[in-house]
Amino acid sequence: MQNSRGKLIVVSGPSGAGKSTVIGKVMERRSDVRFSVSATTRQPRSGEAAGKDYLFVEQGEFIRMIENDELLEYAEYVGSLYGTPTAPVKAALDEGVNIILDIEVQGALQVKAHMPEAIMVFLIPPNFFQLEERLRCRNKDSEEKILGRLETARREYSKAAAYEYIVVNGDADIAADELYSIIVAESCRREDRLKHLITDTE
Amino acid sequence: MQNSRGKLIVVSGPSGAGKSTVIGKVMERRSDVRFSVSATTRQPRSGEAAGKDYLFVEQGEFIRMIENDELLEYAEYVGSLYGTPTAPVKAALDEGVNIILDIEVQGALQVKAHMPEAIMVFLIPPNFFQLEERLRCRNKDSEEKILGRLETARREYSKAAAYEYIVVNGDADIAADELYSIIVAESCRREDRLKHLITDTE
């Protein structure tokens, strides 16, 4: 069991839903869960570390990665490009490490199309008003950007049907517990474990 | 979410796999998980409490329950009848309580046929030799009964394919964590949660 392939967990949800916090809490508990670092053309926000939070790349470099088929998915979001480098994800899964991708819906659907075994989790705040409140409390963005994000969020909601699991982030610890549970439960699925069983009995 | 219907979790596995211990640990952690008390015609073992561990009934009473369609499933096992009274299970699920059934494979398949939403979990020891060791260490049964149980266990193994999840009980705390995670993850499934989402957005 210990040597089975890692799980790929795709987490999406409206901006401000608390994805980073929840994923961070899961990784605190599980050494076998790693976060996939996305490449992006957007500017670093204060406190973000290059190579840890994002791989910050120039537009030209990003285009080159697309052309060389080095991205598992990519998308434009609020005027910037975001993408997931394929090689580190596949290498980690092969080693038995579980990989969490924090990507928006458009990219998530690309991942699912390429890797149908991906586990799709949609993370949402308890209600839309709380989302708006969080975006404003974050106080990092202009009113125009906030409205843009809210409109994007509305579109994301309607796409939740593509996701297997929905985690409601009313309390980040409970949400982390749920996300963690999804990873554990998925690794208990019969298809993954039956071969060990058969070996024992036949 | 709090008012959603409870989950029915069916746990099977070879005798001596540690089902009672693992289920007990889950219930220590979760107040919203209840154990379904089976009816049986077998004699109480020392330490077993009537109405708590089992509902001990006479053969005639058991037959009456079958005839009155009061059992969700029933089966003969090592010479005794075991069954699950339907009414308390359905009442608990309606209240949003998760119900765990600890039943052997034959009965479990009856439950799945009647209630396809049942979550099927197969609990096994890490290998067959450990199962044999545990049965002997328990030291409660004759050699003949042990051999009978081992033969039944071999048949149960081959039926694992009917189960959605397999939990390997090498360590009871890890196994309880896995069983608990399966319950949590299943309550995060989109089908259960999407209606709340739609209400928020449309």
Interface residues (C-beta under 8 A of the other chain):
Chain A: M1 V121 F122 I124 N127 F128 R154 Y157 S158 A160 A161 Y163 E164 Y165 I166 V167 V168 D177 E178 Y180 S181 I182 V184 A185 E186 C188 R189 R190 R193 L194 H196 L197 D200 T201
Chain B: M1 V121 F122 I124 N127 F128 R154 Y157 S158 A160 A161 Y163 E164 Y165 I166 V167 V168 D177 E178 Y180 S181 I182 V184 A185 E186 C188 R189 R190 R193 L194 H196 L197 D200 T201
